[in-house]
């Protein structure tokens, strides 16, 4: 496996494990703790960016095997990963939404709904593990 991909997957796992701890926090505790909220937002951003870095690296490595459209947005990275066969349509849709969410985390942080962040952790955290599995499966077939 490519060393850079492996490194970013290790980072992704680190952030995932930190977010798993948040998942076990009650809604009430989460909503009254701004430090926990801030840490959660940052680790979510870093987890999404780790996925983007993995995607960019896979696209970079694949460009020598077949034509790859150059992504113009973060969401395009996941769309191109689908065209490579790394992730499927359902996971692609979820990660396109994550790319948009990442932009909100980074650029519109003052508008974030803390309830939405909590719900995201409760309902979508396993998407990161699915992403990791799909990447590893894809690379093991190459």
Order of alpha helices (4+ residues) and beta strands (2+ residues): alpha-alpha-alpha-alpha-alpha-alpha-alpha
